[in-house]
């Protein structure tokens, strides 16, 4: 079972940027699709972005399209989420996951999840 650890969260002003990282314990993460989800305060966890094992296929939630970019560095066993033009409604705990394919990752049915990192967008 792959272990995942997120980092990079924090407090940022509206319009600002942050880059989240998700470090994986296995050096075979290239065989996993990986995704980002978030859980805003008092709301359900929601899909943000997903990327295929090789990095060639990505998909985004409409709410972040054009502002967020998902990427991965398999040599470093790390997944990233570059977040730009942040809005107060992006405030949430952000989680990464790893799954055998994009569909499972995107559906939130992955077995491997990180513990989450808090992003707060506020002035």
C-alpha positions as CSV (number, residue, x, y, z in Angstrom):
1,X,0.0,0.0,0.0
2,X,1.5,3.3,-1.0
3,X,1.7,6.0,1.7
4,X,1.0,9.6,0.8
5,X,1.9,12.8,2.7
6,X,0.7,16.3,1.6
7,X,2.5,19.5,2.3
8,X,2.5,23.1,1.1
9,X,-0.8,24.4,2.6
10,X,-1.1,27.7,4.4
11,X,-2.7,31.1,4.5
12,X,-2.7,33.1,1.3
13,X,-4.5,36.3,0.2
14,X,-7.1,36.2,-2.5
15,X,-5.4,36.3,-5.9
16,X,-2.3,34.6,-4.5
17,X,-0.7,31.3,-5.3
18,X,0.4,28.2,-3.6
19,X,1.9,24.9,-4.7
20,X,0.9,21.7,-2.9
21,X,3.0,18.6,-2.9
22,X,2.1,15.0,-2.2
23,X,5.1,12.7,-1.5
24,X,4.6,9.0,-2.1
25,X,6.4,6.2,-0.3
26,X,6.8,3.9,-3.3
27,X,9.2,4.3,-6.2
28,X,6.6,2.7,-8.5
29,X,4.1,5.5,-8.4
30,X,4.3,5.8,-12.2
31,X,1.9,2.9,-12.2
32,X,-0.8,4.8,-10.3
33,X,-3.1,7.5,-11.4
34,X,-3.2,10.3,-8.8
35,X,-5.6,12.9,-7.8
36,X,-6.4,15.9,-5.6
37,X,-9.6,16.4,-3.7
38,X,-10.6,19.0,-1.2
39,X,-13.1,19.4,1.6
40,X,-14.3,22.9,2.4
41,X,-15.5,23.7,5.9
42,X,-18.9,22.0,6.6
43,X,-19.0,20.5,3.1
44,X,-18.4,17.1,1.4
45,X,-15.1,16.2,-0.1
46,X,-15.0,17.1,-3.8
47,X,-12.9,16.3,-6.8
48,X,-10.2,18.9,-7.9
49,X,-7.9,17.3,-10.4
50,X,-6.5,14.0,-11.6
51,X,-3.5,12.8,-13.6
52,X,-2.5,9.6,-15.3
53,X,0.4,7.5,-14.2
54,X,2.6,8.8,-17.0
55,X,1.3,12.3,-16.7
56,X,-0.1,12.6,-20.2
57,X,-3.7,12.8,-19.3
58,X,-5.2,15.3,-16.8
59,X,-8.7,16.4,-15.9
60,X,-10.0,19.2,-13.7
61,X,-13.2,20.3,-11.9
62,X,-14.8,23.2,-13.6
63,X,-14.3,25.4,-10.6
64,X,-10.5,25.2,-10.8
65,X,-10.0,24.9,-14.6
66,X,-7.6,27.5,-15.9
67,X,-6.4,28.3,-12.4
68,X,-5.0,25.1,-11.0
69,X,-2.4,22.7,-12.7
70,X,-1.8,19.2,-11.6
71,X,1.6,17.6,-12.4
72,X,3.9,14.8,-11.2
73,X,7.5,13.9,-11.0
74,X,7.8,10.1,-10.9
75,X,11.5,10.2,-10.4
76,X,10.9,12.2,-7.2
77,X,7.8,10.1,-6.3
78,X,5.9,13.4,-6.0
79,X,2.6,14.8,-7.1
80,X,2.0,18.6,-7.3
81,X,-0.9,21.0,-7.5
82,X,-0.1,24.5,-8.6
83,X,-2.9,26.9,-7.5
84,X,-3.1,30.4,-8.9
85,X,-5.7,33.2,-8.7
86,X,-6.9,31.7,-5.4
87,X,-10.4,32.6,-4.1
88,X,-11.9,32.5,-0.7
89,X,-14.0,29.6,-1.9
90,X,-10.8,27.5,-2.5
91,X,-10.4,27.4,1.3
92,X,-10.4,23.7,2.2
93,X,-8.3,20.7,3.4
94,X,-6.7,19.3,0.3
95,X,-6.0,15.6,0.0
96,X,-4.1,13.5,-2.6
97,X,-4.9,10.0,-3.6
98,X,-3.4,7.1,-5.6
99,X,-5.4,4.6,-7.6
100,X,-4.9,1.9,-10.3
101,X,-6.6,4.2,-12.9
102,X,-8.0,7.7,-13.5
103,X,-11.6,6.7,-13.1
104,X,-11.1,5.2,-9.7
105,X,-9.0,8.2,-8.5
106,X,-11.5,10.7,-9.9
107,X,-14.4,8.9,-8.3
108,X,-12.8,9.2,-4.9
109,X,-12.7,5.4,-4.6
110,X,-8.9,5.1,-4.2
111,X,-7.5,3.1,-1.3
112,X,-4.6,5.3,-0.7
113,X,-5.1,8.8,0.7
114,X,-2.9,11.4,2.5
115,X,-3.8,13.1,5.7
116,X,-4.6,16.4,4.1
117,X,-3.1,19.9,4.2
118,X,-5.1,23.1,5.0
119,X,-5.3,25.9,2.5
120,X,-6.9,29.1,3.7
121,X,-7.6,32.0,1.3
122,X,-8.4,35.2,3.2
123,X,-7.4,38.8,3.5
